[in-house]
Amino acid sequence: MRLIDRLEYLYNGGFPARAYAENRPAIDRTNLKTAKLLAAFASCLFFLLAAASLAFLDIGDNLGIYVLAAVFLLTLLAFIVFYGPHHVDCALPVMYLGVISTAVVTIVLGTWNKPDACSAAFIGVIAALPAQILDRPGRVALLSMGLTLLFCVNTSLQKSASIAVMDCVNATVMCCIGIGIAYYNIRSRMISIISKAQLEWNESRYNAILKASQDIVFELDPVTRSCYFGERDSGYFGGRMSFDRFVSAEIVYPEDRARYFEMLESLKNGENAEGEIRLLDKDGAPVWFSMHIISLMGSDGRRKRIVGRLANIDSRKRKEELLQKKSQIDEMTGLLNRAATEASVRKNLQHCNSGCALLVADMDNLKEINDNLGHAEGDEAIRKLAELLKKYFCAEGDVVGRTGGDEFMMFYSCAEGSQSLLDILTRLFFELNSIGFGENGEWKLSVSVGVAWCSEDCKCFQSLYRMADTALYRVKKFKKNGFAFYDPAIDEPMSVYEVR
């Protein structure tokens, strides 16, 4: 390391220069308080040394120097007490220059042409005093050593050998004591100030990140059964969160509680848990959150704290649900497409009873409408049929979908029996046959429908579809524009209900 680098390192007291620049206000305030205490201490110490010198030493013509130093110390103390707190920026430089000037003047006057006077007793105090109002321990050491060296050289040139040795030893000892005290005091203060500033900075940065991220941070204490939730809790839950509510899943959407309890169960072994669940907001509406929970274990292996983060992902989940829903919809009719229809029917078959039925429908004359009236009219015929199917199969649990160009599938979930479905199909065909296309309405909608009933022994989608399709084929082969029920007992369709 070069000499200049060593001096810079010493000058900064081992701290980066940036640390002083970033914490300047805090350092100035602390230095001012310390200067007030040490100025009072220096004043008391000076008067004790002065009293000892007057009593035991021949101070001769140095009485004026003692008076000058006393006036300076009292003025400095008053300046620090009354002026400094209100003018920190200018108070410290004024004290700095005043102390150095007085120290230099005192050294010169105390040794110049005074070969028999002992003036070093208070020189160490004066030399060390600047150390108490500076912001760098290295600056303290360099300044105090420089003042002491100046005094030792001057007193060696001006005084007798015995007095000079005594003064030099006395000044050096006082300088070392002053530097040690100042270095420890200022360095310890600097560490405290910088550490506190760094902690405050980290906290402010952490809070800024949390505010920007819109997340909710929470902490649970299983021992005291208490909890803390971040500021944004009131925005979502109205401040209703509590330890018992959190653990009992009272605030969790009912369909997600099983998954939520699985997450809590994984925490018992000290594992982390994360997942996407819906929580009930202050209005009782479900809101999607991404939850990440960490279990903090103590040295005894027991769980001490549970900390976590809630991130609102409701907008993203809604978009995903909308996209998923769009992928299941037939654009022309607004009905479910083939894949979504089959998936919905299979799901409903798991909970159906003997009153449910699977229906497949096929338009009889779509090709004729397309050939004679154009595809635009053909598309309109498909849409009209889709509207009628949604109108008559609209109960909760019913499913209506378009499975092909002119093919449709329906699931009837009502448990009222065959007569109820027969009435629905009769009304459907009556309204359907009243719709005409072309200038005079000469082209009527014609549809064939096959029906297969569910039973305790037959809830298989493929089997029901085969039976309904067989019944549909029977209608197509017979005279079209009607419907037929498949009878599993005889493994063939029953009579075709022709609509005319």
Stockholm file with secondary structure:
# STOCKHOLM 1.0

chainA/1-500         MRLIDRLEYLYNGGFPARAYAENRPAIDRTNLKTAKLLAAFASCLFFLLAAASLAFLDIGDNLGIYVLAAVFLLTLLAFIVFYGPHHVDCALPVMYLGVISTAVVTIVLGTWNKPDACSAAFIGVIAALPAQILDRPGRVALLSMGLTLLFCVNTSLQKSASIAVMDCVNATVMCCIGIGIAYYNIRSRMISIISKAQLEWNESRYNAILKASQDIVFELDPVTRSCYFGERDSGYFGGRMSFDRFVSAEIVYPEDRARYFEMLESLKNGENAEGEIRLLDKDGAPVWFSMHIISLMGSDGRRKRIVGRLANIDSRKRKEELLQKKSQIDEMTGLLNRAATEASVRKNLQHCNSGCALLVADMDNLKEINDNLGHAEGDEAIRKLAELLKKYFCAEGDVVGRTGGDEFMMFYSCAEGSQSLLDILTRLFFELNSIGFGENGEWKLSVSVGVAWCSEDCKCFQSLYRMADTALYRVKKFKKNGFAFYDPAIDEPMSVYEVR
#=GR chainA/1-500 SS CCHHHHHHHHHTTTSCHHHHHHTHHHHHHHHHHHHHHHHHHHHHHHHHHHHHHHHHSCCGGGHHHHHHHHHHHHHHHHIIIIIGGGCHHHHHHHHHHHHHHHHHHHHHHHHTTCTTCCCHHHHHHHHHGGGGGCSCHHHHHHHHHHHHHHHHHHHHHHSCHHHHHHHHHHHHHHHHHHHHHHHHHHHHHHHHHHHHHHHHHHHHHHHHHHHHHTCEEEEEETTTTEEEECTTHHHHHTTCCCHHHHHHTTTBCGGGHHHHHHHHHHHTTTCCEEEEEEEECTTSCEEEEEEEEEEEECTTSCEEEEEEEEEECHHHHHHHHHHHHHHTBCTTTSSBCHHHHHHHHHHHHTTCCTTCEEEEEEESSHHHHHHHHCHHHHHHHHHHHHHHHHHHSCSTTCEEEECSSSEEEEEECCCSCHHHHHHHHHHHHHHHTTCEESTTCCEECCEEEEEEECBTTBCCHHHHHHHHHHHHHHHHHHTSSEEEEEETTTTEEEEEEECC
#=GC SS_cons         CCHHHHHHHHHTTTSCHHHHHHTHHHHHHHHHHHHHHHHHHHHHHHHHHHHHHHHHSCCGGGHHHHHHHHHHHHHHHHIIIIIGGGCHHHHHHHHHHHHHHHHHHHHHHHHTTCTTCCCHHHHHHHHHGGGGGCSCHHHHHHHHHHHHHHHHHHHHHHSCHHHHHHHHHHHHHHHHHHHHHHHHHHHHHHHHHHHHHHHHHHHHHHHHHHHHHTCEEEEEETTTTEEEECTTHHHHHTTCCCHHHHHHTTTBCGGGHHHHHHHHHHHTTTCCEEEEEEEECTTSCEEEEEEEEEEEECTTSCEEEEEEEEEECHHHHHHHHHHHHHHTBCTTTSSBCHHHHHHHHHHHHTTCCTTCEEEEEEESSHHHHHHHHCHHHHHHHHHHHHHHHHHHSCSTTCEEEECSSSEEEEEECCCSCHHHHHHHHHHHHHHHTTCEESTTCCEECCEEEEEEECBTTBCCHHHHHHHHHHHHHHHHHHTSSEEEEEETTTTEEEEEEECC
//
